[in-house]
């Protein structure tokens, strides 16, 4: 049996650094890991970090694709599970409303398999009615939501919005692949 491929979307939340640990640990569990980053994510953690940990090219743009087949379509064909860690309010809103304006959102709309997202944002953003409505819509579409934890977030605010632990995210991933 061939290895399962997990494609991870990384968005512009400070919690993106935890996705490096997730990538490393999934590789150790013998998964193929592919990474798609938003431009904002690349301001917080570099693509070379994920290239090193995943041992695979990192997609950061729709316009820099080395193969004949558009990267997001080719990758969708080989992906067994798509996970967005961390998922910002921006990504959640775009994904919910079918906006495909970068490599990650274009991939998200081209992929028709199992999807999980792990939101991470300020508690006020997480609790905003628009974000909550988008999350409910995604749940109705059978997207697995790895609920954020409660605690102190990067800006010092306390509440629900902190990225769930990498251990818990791995548990959910293993139930879905």
Secondary structure, DSSP 8 states (H G I E B T S, - for coil): ----EEEEEE-SSTTHHHHHHHHHHHHHTT-EEEEEE-HHHHTTS-HHHHHHHHTS-EE--SS---SSS-HHHHHHHH-SEEEEEEE-HHHHHHHHTT---SHHHHHHHH--SEEEEEE---HHHHTSHHHHHHHHHHHHTT-EE---EEEE-TTS-EEEEE---HHHHHHHHHHH-
